[in-house]
Amino acid sequence: MLKKLALKYAPEFVLEWAKQLKKNQRRKELEQQKQNGKVISKEILIQDLKKIGLKKNDSVLVHSSLSKIGFVEGGPKAIVDALWEVLGPEGTLLFPTFPAAGRNKTHLEDTPLFDIRNTPSQMGSVTEYFRKMEGCKRSFHPTDTVCAIGPLAEFYTDSHFGQLTPYNENSPFRKLCSKNGKILMLGTTLNGACTNLHTLEDAVDFKFPVYDEKIFDVKMIDAEGKVSMMKTKVHNPDYSAKRNCDALKPMFENEGVLINGVVGEAKTMLIDANKMLEVMIKNYKEKGVTMYTPFGS
């Protein structure tokens, strides 16, 4: 409990130091796995992805941690290739390619600029590999940008620009719900990565002041180099510290929203995006359940 509180309220440079320490330790473990011949192949990934319930023609938004999967032979390319093998040509693959390594408010205070072609993803090596792939579409948003490839890529990414809040009906996150898409938490947790949890905040008259009072005016550079300005809200870091997303997991399991499994060595969840939103809205209206009040109000 004390550790969780310390992490929630620690300054950003302390969080970054702790994160880097953890990464360095994991790198050593993965190098040892490689030397011992304990590798995860693309074929193993395909089997595990199918076993957890990913299917041909699915639309899936993937939140990934490459290091949690184990030593993957082929690295990020093997992950993406395995996903494509399962989805097939009619499936659409999406990754978050957010530019902030820490809090969005801090990021925009330091860098009020987004270049759709050149601003890198800070969401891990798999997402940055995917962002650079040929034919990749990227939503034009300064904090919660999403990349997509597949028949529905344009649909998911074409209306994110100009939205004052990032998770409304014009966002890739809500559009995923409208197409009965899935969310794959590949070695990631609800607390650490499940952006679709925020769709509740933009879907109802949300009772908590989760957005910061300041509205940012961000310089935006599109694929042709054209410059425009966009206003956006970001989450209030003080309110973000109150989140307890993982405490919602039993509710989602009981409602059949998510399936637990393992891909490689990574604990993994496959989530029904629309069902998750429906369950969140129902439990919010009936019991006051949110990521800030996971046991009701």
Secondary structure, DSSP 8 states (H G I E B T S, - for coil): -HHHHHHHHS-HHHHHHHHHHHHHHHHHHHHHHHHTT--B-HHHHHHHHHHHT--TT-EEEEEE-HHHH-SBTTHHHHHHHHHHHHH-TT-EEEEE--S-SS-HHHHHHH--EEETTT----S-HHHHHHHTSTT-EE---SSS-EEEESTTHHHHHTT-TT-SSTTSTTSHHHHHHHTT-EEEEES--HHHH-GGGGHHHHHTT-SS--B-S--EEEEEE-TT--EEEEEE--B-HHHHTT--GGGGHHHHHHTT-EEEEEETTEEEEEEEHHHHHHHHHHHHHHH---SSSTT--
